Amino acid sequence: MAATNAFRVEGVVTAVLPQNDLYRVRLANGHELLAHLTGRTRRGGVALVAGEKVNLELSPYDLSVGRIRLEEKLNL
């Protein structure tokens, strides 16, 4: 997913899935999608819980999958 084509939205984690740091996230418009942590965030040792607000990066080609970006929180 190229950074120039991606757009950012906010969402809330609704479920933490057991496989490979996957999370189910609900957007403000009610749309639910699967999201994973970016590599840099995953290396930082971040673990999210249900109910936490996150920033997502979505590709215009597939709106059912996103990347969770937490660089602002981590100061990386």
C-alpha positions in Angstrom: 0.0 0.0 0.0 1.7 3.2 -1.1 1.6 6.0 1.3 0.5 8.5 -1.4 -2.6 6.6 -2.3 -3.7 5.7 1.3 -6.0 7.9 3.3 -6.4 8.1 7.0 -9.4 7.6 9.2 -10.1 7.0 12.9 -11.8 4.0 14.4 -12.3 2.0 17.6 -11.0 -1.5 18.2 -14.0 -3.8 18.8 -12.2 -7.1 19.0 -8.7 -8.5 19.3 -8.2 -11.5 17.1 -5.7 -14.2 18.1 -3.8 -14.6 14.8 -0.9 -12.3 13.9 -1.9 -9.1 15.7 -5.2 -8.7 13.8 -7.9 -6.4 15.1 -11.5 -5.8 14.2 -12.1 -2.0 14.0 -15.3 -0.1 13.6 -15.2 3.3 11.8 -17.4 6.3 12.7 -19.8 5.4 9.8 -20.4 1.9 11.2 -18.2 0.1 8.7 -16.2 -2.8 10.3 -12.9 -4.0 8.9 -9.8 -6.0 9.7 -6.6 -4.1 10.6 -3.1 -5.1 11.5 -0.3 -3.1 13.2 2.4 -1.6 11.1 5.8 -3.3 11.5 7.3 -0.4 13.4 4.5 -0.4 15.9 4.6 -4.1 16.3 8.3 -4.0 17.1 7.6 -1.3 19.7 5.7 -3.9 21.7 2.2 -2.3 21.5 -0.8 -4.4 22.4 -4.3 -2.9 21.9 -7.4 -3.6 23.8 -11.1 -3.4 22.8 -12.4 0.1 23.0 -9.2 1.9 22.2 -9.2 4.6 19.5 -6.8 4.2 16.7 -5.7 5.9 13.5 -6.0 3.7 10.4 -4.5 3.9 6.9 -6.8 2.5 4.2 -6.0 1.7 0.6 -8.6 3.0 -2.0 -8.4 -0.4 -3.7 -9.5 -2.5 -0.7 -11.6 -0.8 2.0 -12.0 -4.1 4.0 -8.4 -4.1 5.3 -6.4 -1.4 7.0 -3.1 -0.7 8.9 -3.1 0.7 12.4 -0.6 3.6 12.8 0.4 4.6 16.3 3.6 6.5 15.7 2.1 9.6 17.3 1.6 7.8 20.6 4.9 6.0 20.6 7.1 9.0 19.6 9.1 6.8 17.2 
